[in-house]
């Protein structure tokens, strides 16, 4: 039987159940249904190759089974990698995904307006942790649109939020380097405007405190990964010109870490023999560097998937919540696998 001719009533008749029972199966309301009934109805649906009309369902439920995804830096490999994972997860959950790119509040406000006209059931925002104007987001709950933010300040209690623990990630990197015998550990900071930069700086201080090392301002330099790479090289050179110079550097991200390695090697230093280097992100090229880069892996894909799960649950009537994921230190050759002689 052709799927465009199949009706819920026909499925009910063949399954010997009511139309409402078939409707409950199609909409996932099966908690009070017997396993035998559920299996029988699903068997008929499969046999008839029935596919529910999203348009018809939308007229009944007021939902479109469509979710908007707004990405702040879609050209960034780290964020772009989450898009594919999210699209797959959305499809598995029965939702279509509309992907949009918005850099800055003005772009985002325009994108939100477009998504509202599309009648999306909810929106997921993947951000870069930069503080932005949330005025256009605070209007979403009144419009009946649910939203979850990733790596961004929560606009209000009506919103879900998923983020990761940058502070603990950097603290763990400091402790790892200390365990290897490093006592002069430097930090290259990221953009001043981002919450992640402040969290990582706080993690650096915490890590030093945890291992009993003093905080030394001269070992902290700016290496804004959104700026010219020549500035990263200069920041690295400034650190290596210190007396005494650091024996380990935690970079603001993997791209900056790659420049740290290159700059150090051009100066005749061995990585990790003379200088250990740790990045942040765990981008795809990290394993291709020479040496392969030790880095703090950010759970961006997992965060996107958790955001979708939270949004789908909220559409089904559950309350929004806030989730903070752990980061993971991925140890590779750029930080020596063997403890080095302590250098005071």
Secondary structure, DSSP 4 states (H G I P E B T S, - for coil): --TTT--HHHHHHHHTS-HHHHHHHHTT--TTS-HHHHHHHHHHHHHHT----HHHHHHHHS--SEEEEEETTTTSHHHHHHHHHHHHHHHHTT-EEEEEE--SHHHHHHHHHHHHHTT-SEEEEE--SB----HHHHTTGGGT-EEEEESS--S-TTSEEEEE-HHHHHHHHHHHHHHTT---EEEEE--TTBHHHHHHHHHHHHHHHHHT----GGGEEE--TTS-HHHHHHHHHHHHTSSSPPSEEE-SSHHHHHHHHHHHHHTT--TTTT-EEEEEE--GGGGGSSSPPEEEE--HHHHHHHHHHHHHHHHTTPPP-EEEEPPEEE--TTS-SSPPPP--
